Amino acid sequence: MKRDRCSIVRGIDRQIMSSSYDRDTDFVYGGGKGVYLFDCSGGKFLDFAAGIAVMNAGHSNPEIMNAIRKQLSLGTHAAFPDFYAETPVLFSQTLLSLLPSSLNSVFLSNSGTESVECAIKLSKWHSRKKWLVAFSPCFHGRTMGSLSMTNSKPVQREGFAPFLPVKHVPYPYPYRFNGSEEECSNASLNAVEKVFKKLGGNVAGIFFEPISGEGGYIVPPKNFARGIRKLCNEFGVLLCVDEVQSGCFRTGKFLAISHFGVEPDILCMSKSIGGGLPLGATVANKKTMDWPPSSHSNTFGGNLLACAAGKAALEFMGKKNLAKNAERVGKSMLQRLSEMQERVEIVGDVRGMGLMIGVEIVESKKSKKPSHDKREETLKKCFEKGLLMLACGKNVLRLCPPLVLTEEQAMKGLDVLEQALKEVR
Ligand SMILES: Cc1ncc(COP(=O)(O)O)c(C=O)c1O
């Protein structure tokens, strides 16, 4: 009887919801607690997806829920873009306290793509230049501005042209580069320099994910971000860093870009900063974010519930030092996955930082041929065994659990993954 409920929901969903939704598994959300999710038939799953890297503080976090309840009793919507309100200001103060001091001016929105749209507009407004540069693969969202840069899967762009003027350059992908990490980094840096030169001083901004997310959880060589920073300084291009997925303590620091000793000119954040509610933030220096009233605004940005939840989430993650936990548990997971890589032929590469980990599935180690089908099969088998995971890139398993994950829970999840991989190979 109960099991019927999940299939009834799926059945109605397939009839009335947009065919563009793409579900990797049959999971139907019924609720969540900590690192566990429940389907609407009461099935329990260990969650290595965190609602697409959103639930960093864990599902149904009591401190976040209480903050939402408290705000709910006062009101939900203040139309912050047009009226002053305390909750969004307090949220923004908390966010700024976690960022480099050069980032001191905030624009609030409701999603990752909106945080990127704001950065696009700001980079153009501030520089009065035409072109944007982005990487391939990269993902910055699906509204027309951010989609003009997104270049991860062909289906995301097909049929939507014309786009904004954007030039794409290769993201450094060490596993798929024929040469050393340094050569890999230099090849991409040379491509960036060439484009900057070709566009003759008419580049507003370059958009960069410190770890390529949807593109395949690709960790660039260590010196790459510094190289980009240097080129931006040299050519007067704004460095727009997209931490929508990699940010918020996930990699062991609040921002992933901090691992590389680089500061952005414009920063895009969303997903986990809202503690489970829709919230986006674009942050820059006051001298860059110097546009006049009404040049950019919205209706829901600074939503009271989202900001109350976000403030509680940031405070919780800071207080519990989830950055440290992400670093520690992530390290153990990478270690265990590297051992698995040696034993399992279809595991081509294992990479990541903190709890942002990618496992690249191939036909064989020797051929390195990407195996989309084996990745899909692995995801399904994991789901059947009670582990929820997402995909990224063409053939990569994406491991982005809530940052409250313990080492014991992590190893249990990896036991399931290893079993699934063995059955698939
Ligand atoms: C790096 C990055 N930027 C932007 C976005 C777009 O965010 P949203 O789906 O909230 O619009 C995403 C979404 O996955 C992302 O990973």
The ligand as a Tripos MOL2 file, in Angstrom:
@<TRIPOS>MOLECULE
LIG
   16    16     1     0     0
SMALL
NO_CHARGES

@<TRIPOS>ATOM
      1 C1         28.8430   26.0610  -10.0170 C.3       1 LIG1
      2 C2         27.3810   26.3180  -10.2210 C.ar      1 LIG1
      3 N1         26.9790   27.5270  -10.5970 N.ar      1 LIG1
      4 C3         25.6780   27.8180  -10.7940 C.ar      1 LIG1
      5 C4         24.7170   26.8510  -10.6230 C.ar      1 LIG1
      6 C5         23.2710   27.1800  -10.8590 C.3       1 LIG1
      7 O1         22.5540   27.1350   -9.6750 O.3       1 LIG1
      8 P1         20.9720   27.0070   -9.6660 P.3       1 LIG1
      9 O2         20.6340   25.6410  -10.1370 O.co2     1 LIG1
     10 O3         20.5810   27.2590   -8.2400 O.co2     1 LIG1
     11 O4         20.4520   28.0600  -10.5710 O.co2     1 LIG1
     12 C6         25.0890   25.5650  -10.2330 C.ar      1 LIG1
     13 C7         24.0900   24.5070  -10.0590 C.2       1 LIG1
     14 O5         24.3570   23.3630   -9.9160 O.2       1 LIG1
     15 C8         26.4580   25.2800  -10.0280 C.ar      1 LIG1
     16 O6         26.8860   24.0780   -9.6660 O.3       1 LIG1
@<TRIPOS>BOND
     1     1     2 1
     2     2     3 ar
     3     2    15 ar
     4     3     4 ar
     5     4     5 ar
     6     5     6 1
     7     5    12 ar
     8     6     7 1
     9     7     8 1
    10     8     9 2
    11     8    10 1
    12     8    11 1
    13    12    13 1
    14    12    15 ar
    15    13    14 2
    16    15    16 1
@<TRIPOS>SUBSTRUCTURE
     1 LIG1         1 GROUP 0 **** ****
